[in-house]
Amino acid sequence: MNDKPSSSDSPRGVFLVSYARTTSNLLCKILALDEQPRAFSNPSSGYYFRPAFLPHWVTGKTYRPIGEISAKETQERQECFQKSYEDLERDARSAREQGKIHFFKEHALWISNPAAIAEWMGEPNLHPPSVFRVHPVGDSGLEKAPSSTWSPENQTVMSDQVLQKWRLVFLVRHPALAFPSYYRASLAVRSHQALHDSEMEPLLRASLTLRWSRFLYDWACKTDPHPLMLDADDVILNKAALAQFCTDIGLDASRLRFQWESTADTGAQEGNPPSKQEQQTKDEDEDKDKFRTSFHKIFGSTLLKSSGVMKTKSQSDVDIATEAAKWKSEFGVDMADLMEKCVRDAMPDYEYLYAKRSYANLAGENV
């Protein structure tokens, strides 16, 4: 007798949509996915598309807009997206076979179509969105999916049919806190010579916006009238909200973890080390290893150094003008002006998403 659940009986996977510096790493730490008997996740709690995004935006070389890359390079980039997607599907199949909930997170930007990003940034580009899109596989991984469509809200490289396989849930954080935090981390990456000076501004312009999360939220509303929405303060301050979220996605709230051992001194880093399959030569292997080590340690440094939730990271009473004055002292006038513009431009999307919070009226014991 076969005790394995059928695909139709298996729980639906959970796709956490975030953007940089939203406390998504902290949320996954608290969820204690490694101790959840019903959860299936990889060591990075997702980030399947990180290898498809970062190596093309953070090269350590002079920035090249999408419109300047060759047809061969677009094919190579599509192949990176394809491999990331197939790795995701592989784990999704494993979760279904085990009757578990596949939980993974991705930054909305990382799965967004490069052609859509170029259009948003106002860059000349002759490459259509279709050249970057992934080719979906069936649930078995052998047959091809029958159809692929992209609705206007779907600006990603994955089709509507692919995205519909998962339950999309969302996490947001006030741009006046998330955006400067991202810039500080990017400065640290640049200091490791992984990010060229000319790459900084394009990377910021692509990253310091909530439009990619807003697109995906509006897309998700087509099949789910009320997609789950968390705010960073739910993660930092509200145990009741986290417990309910955990229950809502099918996990065990009694396993939530609010204290842990600091790993900063052990040389541990967030995410997987580079795999041999991702490199073509020994030199490339060494370069990518150096890049990933510095990137993971920098962007995961706050969590790695911590032994629990840091309430000082909450966002109560954020005043953009006050923060902008601090940025001028910290970043200089030009970057402070750019930061303030990005924050203010992002506020309509943030306020729209913030108003959709699922646990706004749920009070409980603070973390």
C-alpha positions in Angstrom: 0.0 0.0 0.0 1.3 3.4 -0.9 1.1 5.8 2.1 2.3 8.8 0.2 -0.3 11.6 -0.2 -1.4 12.4 -3.7 -0.6 15.7 -5.2 -4.2 16.9 -4.8 -4.2 15.9 -1.1 -0.9 17.6 -0.2 -0.9 21.0 1.6 -0.4 24.0 -0.6 3.0 25.7 -0.5 3.5 29.1 1.1 5.4 31.8 -0.8 6.4 34.7 1.4 6.9 37.8 -0.8 9.2 40.4 0.7 11.8 43.0 -0.2 15.2 43.7 1.3 15.4 44.6 5.0 11.8 43.8 5.8 12.7 41.4 8.7 12.0 38.4 6.5 15.0 36.5 7.8 13.9 37.2 11.4 10.4 36.0 10.6 11.8 32.7 9.3 14.0 32.4 12.3 11.0 32.8 14.6 8.9 30.4 12.6 11.6 27.8 13.4 11.0 26.0 10.1 13.7 23.4 10.9 11.7 22.3 13.9 8.2 22.4 12.3 7.2 18.8 11.5 4.9 19.9 8.7 7.3 22.4 7.1 9.6 21.8 4.2 12.2 24.5 3.3 15.8 24.8 2.1 18.6 26.1 4.3 18.0 29.7 3.0 14.2 29.4 3.6 13.9 30.1 -0.1 15.9 32.7 -2.1 15.9 30.3 -5.1 16.2 33.2 -7.5 19.1 34.9 -5.7 21.6 33.3 -8.2 19.5 34.6 -11.1 19.4 38.2 -9.8 22.5 39.2 -7.9 25.3 38.1 -10.2 23.8 40.3 -12.9 23.4 43.4 -10.8 26.3 43.1 -8.5 29.2 42.2 -10.8 32.0 44.4 -9.5 32.3 45.8 -13.0 31.0 48.9 -14.9 27.2 48.9 -15.0 25.5 47.8 -18.2 21.8 48.4 -18.8 19.7 45.6 -20.1 19.5 47.2 -23.5 23.3 46.9 -23.9 23.5 43.1 -23.3 23.7 40.8 -26.2 21.2 38.1 -27.3 23.6 35.5 -26.0 23.7 37.2 -22.6 19.9 37.4 -22.5 19.8 33.7 -23.1 22.3 33.1 -20.3 20.2 35.2 -18.0 17.1 33.3 -18.9 18.9 30.0 -18.2 19.8 31.3 -14.7 16.1 32.1 -14.1 15.2 28.7 -15.5 17.6 26.8 -13.2 16.3 28.8 -10.2 12.7 28.0 -11.1 13.5 24.3 -11.6 15.3 24.1 -8.3 12.1 25.6 -6.7 9.9 23.1 -8.5 12.2 20.2 -7.4 11.7 21.2 -3.7 8.0 21.8 -4.2 7.7 18.2 -5.5 9.7 16.8 -2.6 7.4 18.6 -0.2 4.2 17.3 -1.9 5.6 13.8 -1.9 6.2 14.1 1.9 2.8 15.7 2.5 4.5 18.8 3.9 4.0 22.5 3.4 6.7 24.0 1.2 7.6 27.4 2.8 9.9 29.7 0.9 10.5 33.4 0.5 11.7 35.6 -2.3 12.2 39.3 -2.7 9.7 40.5 -5.3 12.4 42.3 -7.2 14.4 39.1 -7.7 11.7 37.3 -9.6 10.6 40.4 -11.6 11.2 40.4 -15.4 14.4 42.3 -16.3 12.5 43.9 -19.2 9.9 45.3 -16.7 12.7 46.6 -14.4 14.4 48.3 -17.4 11.1 49.9 -18.4 10.5 51.1 -14.8 14.0 52.6 -14.7 13.5 54.3 -18.1 16.4 52.5 -19.7 16.4 51.8 -23.5 15.7 48.1 -24.1 14.9 46.1 -27.2 14.7 42.7 -25.4 11.0 41.7 -24.9 9.8 40.2 -21.6 9.3 36.9 -23.3 13.1 36.2 -23.6 13.6 36.2 -19.9 10.5 34.1 -18.9 10.9 30.6 -17.5 9.4 27.6 -19.3 7.2 25.8 -16.8 7.3 22.1 -16.0 4.5 19.9 -14.9 4.0 18.6 -11.4 6.0 15.5 -12.1 8.9 17.5 -13.5 8.8 15.5 -16.7 6.0 16.9 -18.9 5.6 20.5 -19.9 2.8 22.5 -18.4 0.0 23.0 -21.0 -0.2 26.8 -21.1 1.5 29.9 -19.9 -0.1 33.4 -19.6 0.9 36.6 -17.9 -1.8 38.9 -16.6 -1.0 42.7 -16.4 -0.3 42.5 -12.7 2.2 39.6 -13.2 5.5 41.3 -13.9 7.6 38.2 -13.0 9.4 35.7 -15.0 6.9 33.0 -13.9 3.5 32.6 -15.5 0.2 33.0 -13.8 -0.2 29.2 -13.8 3.1 28.7 -12.0 2.4 31.3 -9.4 -1.1 29.9 -8.7 0.6 26.7 -7.3 1.5 28.6 -4.1 -0.3 30.7 -1.5 1.3 34.1 -1.6 1.7 35.9 1.7 3.3 39.3 2.2 5.7 41.2 4.5 6.2 44.9 4.4 8.3 47.4 6.4 8.2 51.2 6.4 10.5 52.5 3.5 12.1 55.1 5.7 13.6 52.2 7.7 14.0 49.5 5.1 15.6 51.6 2.3 18.5 53.2 4.3 19.2 49.9 5.9 19.5 48.4 2.4 21.9 51.2 1.3 24.1 50.7 4.4 24.4 47.0 3.6 25.1 47.8 -0.1 27.9 50.1 1.0 29.4 47.2 2.9 29.2 45.0 -0.1 30.9 47.7 -2.2 33.7 47.9 0.3 34.4 44.2 -0.4 34.8 45.2 -4.1 31.8 43.1 -5.1 29.8 46.1 -6.1 31.2 48.6 -8.7 30.6 52.3 -8.0 28.6 52.6 -11.2 26.3 49.8 -10.1 25.2 51.4 -6.9 22.6 53.9 -8.2 20.9 51.5 -10.7 20.7 48.9 -8.0 19.1 51.4 -5.6 16.7 52.6 -8.2 15.5 49.1 -8.9 15.4 48.1 -5.2 14.1 51.1 -3.4 10.4 50.7 -4.4 7.4 48.7 -3.4 6.0 48.5 -6.9 7.1 44.8 -7.3 5.3 43.8 -4.1 2.3 45.8 -5.0 2.0 44.1 -8.4 2.2 40.7 -6.8 -0.3 41.6 -4.1 -2.8 42.8 -6.6 -2.2 39.7 -8.7 -2.8 37.5 -5.6 -6.1 39.2 -4.9 -7.5 37.8 -8.1 -7.7 34.3 -6.5 -7.5 35.2 -2.8 -9.6 38.2 -1.7 -7.5 38.7 1.4 -3.9 37.5 1.1 -2.1 37.4 4.4 -0.2 40.6 5.1 2.4 41.1 7.8 4.1 44.3 8.8 7.6 44.3 10.3 6.2 45.4 13.6 4.0 42.3 13.7 7.3 40.3 13.5 9.2 42.4 16.1 6.5 43.2 18.6 3.4 41.0 18.4 3.5 37.4 19.5 -0.2 37.0 19.0 0.0 38.1 15.4 2.9 35.7 14.8 1.1 32.8 16.5 -2.0 33.4 14.3 0.0 33.7 11.2 1.8 30.5 11.9 -1.6 28.8 12.4 -3.1 30.4 9.3 -0.3 28.9 7.1 -0.7 25.5 8.6 2.3 25.4 11.0 2.5 24.7 14.7 2.5 28.0 16.7 3.8 26.2 19.8 7.1 25.8 18.0 7.7 29.5 17.5 11.2 30.5 18.7 12.0 33.9 20.1 15.5 33.2 21.6 18.5 31.5 20.0 22.2 31.2 20.0 24.2 33.9 18.3 26.2 32.5 15.4 28.2 35.6 14.5 31.4 34.3 16.1 31.2 30.9 14.5 31.7 32.0 10.9 28.2 30.8 10.1 26.5 32.5 7.2 22.9 32.6 6.0 22.1 30.6 3.0 23.8 27.9 1.0 27.5 27.9 0.1 28.1 28.1 -3.7 27.4 24.8 -5.5 29.9 23.4 -8.0 27.1 23.4 -10.6 26.9 27.2 -10.5 30.4 27.7 -11.5 32.2 26.9 -14.8 35.8 27.3 -13.8 37.9 27.3 -10.7 38.5 31.0 -10.9 34.8 31.7 -11.2 34.2 29.4 -8.2 36.6 31.4 -6.1 35.1 34.7 -7.2 31.5 33.6 -6.5 32.5 32.1 -3.1 34.1 35.4 -2.1 31.1 37.3 -3.3 28.5 35.1 -1.6 30.3 34.9 1.7 30.6 38.7 1.9 27.0 39.3 0.7 25.4 36.8 3.1 27.4 37.9 6.1 26.7 41.6 5.4 23.0 41.2 4.8 22.5 38.6 7.5 24.8 40.3 10.1 22.1 41.7 12.3 20.4 38.3 12.7 23.6 36.4 13.0 24.8 38.7 15.9 21.5 38.5 17.7 20.3 36.0 20.3 16.6 37.1 20.1 14.2 39.7 18.7 15.5 43.2 18.9 12.6 45.6 19.7 14.7 48.6 18.8 14.1 47.7 15.2 10.4 48.6 15.4 9.0 51.4 13.3 6.7 53.3 15.6 6.5 57.1 15.0 8.6 57.2 11.8 8.9 60.8 10.5 10.4 61.0 7.0 11.6 64.6 7.4 13.4 63.7 10.7 15.0 60.7 9.1 16.0 62.7 6.0 17.9 65.1 8.2 19.8 62.1 9.7 20.6 60.8 6.2 22.2 64.0 5.1 24.6 63.7 8.0 25.2 60.0 7.4 25.1 59.7 3.6 25.8 63.2 2.3 23.3 65.6 0.7 23.0 63.9 -2.8 22.4 60.4 -1.5 20.1 61.7 1.2 18.0 63.5 -1.4 17.8 60.3 -3.5 16.9 58.3 -0.4 14.1 60.7 0.5 12.7 60.8 -3.0 12.6 57.0 -3.1 11.0 56.8 0.3 8.3 59.4 -0.5 7.7 57.8 -4.0 7.2 54.4 -2.3 4.8 55.6 0.4 1.6 55.3 -1.6 2.3 51.6 -2.3 3.4 51.1 1.3 0.3 52.7 2.8 -1.8 50.7 0.4 -0.2 47.4 1.5 0.0 48.5 5.2 -3.8 49.0 5.2 -4.2 45.4 4.2 -2.5 44.0 7.3 -4.2 40.8 8.4 -3.5 41.2 12.2 -3.9 44.9 12.8 -6.6 44.4 15.4 -4.9 41.4 17.1 -3.3 42.5 20.4 -1.2 40.2 22.5 1.9 39.7 24.5 4.9 41.5 23.0 7.8 39.5 21.7 
